[in-house]
Amino acid sequence: MSTIWIVMPILIVLMFLLGIDVNKKAFTDIAHNPKAVLWGMIGQIIILPVIAFLTAWLLKLPPVYFMGLVLVACCPGGSSSNVFSMLAKGDVALSVTLTALSSIITLFTLPLIMESVAAVVSDMSGVSIELPVGKLLVQNIVLLFAPLLAGSMFKHFCPTASVKVRKVLGKMAFPALMILAAVFFLQYRKEIAENFASLGLSVAMLILMAMACSSCISRIGRFSDAVRRTIVI
């Protein structure tokens, strides 16, 4: 059975849950701390994919892993970052705002960035790589943005019911993510084992370089320690 029938329902439910979680405060906080939000989004949307691209280029990763590393970097921050920000005594309100914004913006930026990277990787490797950008955008809107919007509307029109649904889905979110990870790990366990050294090194470099760059950005912006920890996370 194709894993898509396992992955897509889980993603749709998670996006619906995100829609319930997103509230007006997450966006009104932009007006209170626009500088931190701006730098956080620049780091998420631009700098992180650039770091991934440079890392893959320096390590001369094969095209498929080159694209994979950049794809990971293009993905939005998840709700778990809000928990880590809280544990690290960061700015939780800023973390929630960045999570909400990145979850929406990357639905549209991810296909466009990946198309550009695919063109570069094709020229570098001589391997033809074509991404159906239009199809990806439509899929993101229909399968991801639509349930996110549905969750937000459900919360607006049925606030009491949304609280109950939030509690149920909230308990399912982490196990669902673990199921996704397990599905892909089992499906590609041979490839992971064979390429663990190069992939492990590239991911470690991506994480360390991202932390270093985000820390520098925070210092340039002269942010507080709490904001700096949040942007790094």
C-alpha positions as CSV (number, residue, x, y, z in Angstrom):
1,M,0.0,0.0,0.0
2,S,1.3,3.4,-0.9
3,T,2.4,5.4,2.2
4,I,0.6,8.5,0.8
5,W,-2.7,7.1,2.2
6,I,-1.1,7.1,5.6
7,V,0.7,10.4,5.3
8,M,-2.0,12.7,3.8
9,P,-4.8,12.0,6.4
10,I,-2.3,12.7,9.2
11,L,-1.1,15.9,7.6
12,I,-4.7,17.1,7.0
13,V,-5.6,16.4,10.7
14,L,-2.4,18.2,11.9
15,M,-3.2,21.2,9.7
16,F,-6.8,21.3,11.0
17,L,-5.4,21.3,14.5
18,L,-3.0,24.1,13.7
19,G,-6.0,26.1,12.4
20,I,-7.7,25.7,15.7
21,D,-4.5,26.7,17.5
22,V,-3.9,29.8,15.4
23,N,-5.6,32.8,17.0
24,K,-5.7,36.6,16.4
25,K,-3.1,37.1,19.2
26,A,-0.5,35.2,17.1
27,F,-0.8,37.9,14.4
28,T,-1.5,40.9,16.6
29,D,1.8,40.2,18.3
30,I,3.5,41.2,15.1
31,A,2.7,44.8,15.8
32,H,4.2,44.6,19.2
33,N,7.5,43.0,18.2
34,P,7.8,43.5,14.4
35,K,11.6,43.5,14.3
36,A,11.9,40.1,16.0
37,V,9.2,38.6,13.8
38,L,10.8,40.0,10.6
39,W,14.3,38.7,11.4
40,G,12.8,35.4,12.5
41,M,10.9,35.0,9.3
42,I,14.0,36.0,7.2
43,G,15.9,33.3,9.0
44,Q,13.2,30.7,8.4
45,I,12.3,31.5,4.8
46,I,15.6,32.6,3.3
47,I,18.7,32.0,5.5
48,L,18.0,28.4,6.5
49,P,17.4,27.2,2.9
50,V,20.6,29.0,1.9
51,I,22.6,27.3,4.7
52,A,21.2,23.9,3.6
53,F,22.1,24.6,-0.1
54,L,25.7,25.6,0.9
55,T,26.0,22.5,3.2
56,A,24.8,20.2,0.4
57,W,27.1,21.9,-2.1
58,L,30.2,21.7,0.2
59,L,29.6,18.0,1.0
60,K,28.8,17.3,-2.7
61,L,25.7,15.3,-1.8
62,P,24.0,13.3,-4.6
63,P,21.1,15.2,-6.3
64,V,18.4,13.3,-4.3
65,Y,20.0,14.0,-0.9
66,F,20.9,17.6,-2.0
67,M,17.2,18.3,-2.7
68,G,16.2,16.5,0.4
69,L,18.4,18.6,2.7
70,V,17.1,21.8,1.2
71,L,13.5,20.6,1.4
72,V,13.9,20.0,5.1
73,A,15.2,23.5,5.5
74,C,12.3,25.0,3.6
75,C,9.7,23.4,5.9
76,P,8.0,25.5,8.5
77,G,8.7,25.4,12.2
78,G,6.4,23.1,14.1
79,S,4.3,23.5,17.3
80,S,7.0,21.6,19.2
81,S,9.2,24.7,18.8
82,N,6.8,26.5,21.1
83,V,7.3,23.9,23.8
84,F,11.1,24.1,23.5
85,S,10.9,27.9,23.6
86,M,9.0,27.6,26.8
87,L,11.4,25.1,28.3
88,A,14.3,27.4,27.3
89,K,12.7,30.4,28.9
90,G,12.3,32.1,25.5
91,D,9.6,34.4,24.2
92,V,6.7,31.9,23.7
93,A,4.4,34.6,22.2
94,L,7.0,35.2,19.5
95,S,7.5,31.5,18.9
96,V,3.7,31.1,18.4
97,T,3.7,34.0,15.9
98,L,6.6,32.6,13.9
99,T,5.1,29.1,13.8
100,A,1.8,30.5,12.6
101,L,3.3,32.7,9.9
102,S,5.8,30.1,8.7
103,S,3.2,27.4,8.4
104,I,1.2,29.6,6.0
105,I,3.9,31.3,4.1
106,T,5.9,28.2,3.4
107,L,2.9,26.6,1.7
108,F,3.7,29.0,-1.1
109,T,7.4,29.6,-0.9
110,L,8.4,25.9,-0.6
111,P,7.5,24.9,-4.2
112,L,9.1,28.1,-5.6
113,I,12.3,27.7,-3.8
114,M,12.6,24.0,-4.6
115,E,12.0,24.7,-8.3
116,S,15.0,27.1,-8.3
117,V,17.2,24.6,-6.4
118,A,16.1,21.8,-8.8
119,A,17.3,23.9,-11.7
120,V,20.7,24.6,-10.1
121,V,21.2,20.9,-9.0
122,S,20.3,19.8,-12.6
123,D,23.0,22.1,-14.0
124,M,25.5,21.0,-11.5
125,S,24.9,17.2,-11.7
126,G,23.8,16.8,-15.3
127,V,20.7,15.0,-14.0
128,S,17.4,16.3,-15.2
129,I,15.2,17.3,-12.3
130,E,11.7,18.7,-12.9
131,L,9.2,19.7,-10.2
132,P,5.5,20.3,-11.0
133,V,5.5,23.6,-9.2
134,G,1.9,24.5,-10.2
135,K,0.7,21.1,-9.1
136,L,2.5,21.4,-5.8
137,L,1.0,24.9,-5.1
138,V,-2.5,23.5,-5.8
139,Q,-1.9,20.5,-3.6
140,N,-0.7,22.7,-0.8
141,I,-3.7,25.0,-1.0
142,V,-6.2,22.1,-1.3
143,L,-4.7,19.6,1.1
144,L,-2.9,21.8,3.7
145,F,-4.2,25.4,3.6
146,A,-7.9,24.3,3.3
147,P,-7.9,22.2,6.5
148,L,-5.9,25.0,8.2
149,L,-8.6,27.5,7.2
150,A,-11.3,25.0,8.1
151,G,-9.8,24.6,11.6
152,S,-9.7,28.4,12.1
153,M,-13.3,28.8,11.0
154,F,-14.4,25.9,13.2
155,K,-12.9,27.6,16.2
156,H,-14.6,30.9,15.2
157,F,-18.1,29.5,14.8
158,C,-17.9,26.6,17.3
159,P,-15.6,27.8,20.1
160,T,-16.9,25.4,22.7
161,A,-16.7,22.3,20.4
162,S,-13.3,23.4,19.2
163,V,-11.9,23.3,22.7
164,K,-13.0,19.6,23.0
165,V,-11.7,18.7,19.6
166,R,-8.4,20.5,20.4
167,K,-7.9,18.4,23.5
168,V,-8.5,15.1,21.5
169,L,-6.4,16.1,18.5
170,G,-3.7,17.6,20.7
171,K,-3.1,14.2,22.4
172,M,-2.9,12.6,18.9
173,A,-0.5,15.1,17.4
174,F,2.8,13.7,18.8
175,P,1.9,10.0,18.2
176,A,0.9,11.0,14.7
177,L,4.2,12.6,14.0
178,M,6.0,9.5,15.4
179,I,3.9,7.3,13.1
180,L,4.9,9.5,10.1
181,A,8.6,9.2,11.1
182,A,8.3,5.4,11.6
183,V,6.6,4.9,8.2
184,F,9.3,6.7,6.3
185,F,12.1,5.2,8.4
186,L,10.8,1.7,7.7
187,Q,10.3,2.4,4.0
188,Y,13.8,3.8,3.5
189,R,15.7,2.0,6.3
190,K,18.2,0.5,3.8
191,E,19.0,3.9,2.2
192,I,19.3,5.5,5.6
193,A,21.7,2.8,6.8
194,E,23.8,3.0,3.7
195,N,24.1,6.8,3.7
196,F,24.1,7.4,7.4
197,A,27.6,8.9,7.6
198,S,27.1,11.5,4.9
199,L,23.5,12.3,5.8
200,G,24.3,12.5,9.5
201,L,27.2,14.9,8.8
202,S,25.1,17.1,6.5
203,V,22.2,17.3,9.0
204,A,24.6,18.1,11.9
205,M,26.2,20.8,9.9
206,L,22.9,22.3,9.0
207,I,21.8,22.4,12.6
208,L,25.0,23.9,13.9
209,M,25.3,26.5,11.1
210,A,21.7,27.5,11.5
211,M,22.1,28.0,15.3
212,A,25.3,30.0,14.7
213,C,23.6,32.2,12.1
214,S,20.4,32.8,14.0
215,S,22.5,33.7,17.1
216,C,24.4,36.3,15.0
217,I,21.2,37.7,13.6
218,S,19.8,38.1,17.1
219,R,22.9,39.9,18.3
220,I,22.8,42.2,15.3
221,G,19.2,43.0,16.1
222,R,20.2,43.5,19.8
223,F,17.4,41.3,21.0
224,S,16.9,40.2,24.5
225,D,18.1,36.8,25.7
226,A,14.6,35.4,25.6
227,V,14.0,36.5,22.0
228,R,17.5,35.3,20.9
229,R,16.8,31.8,22.3
230,T,13.4,31.7,20.5
231,I,14.9,32.7,17.1
232,V,17.7,30.1,17.5
233,I,15.1,27.4,18.3
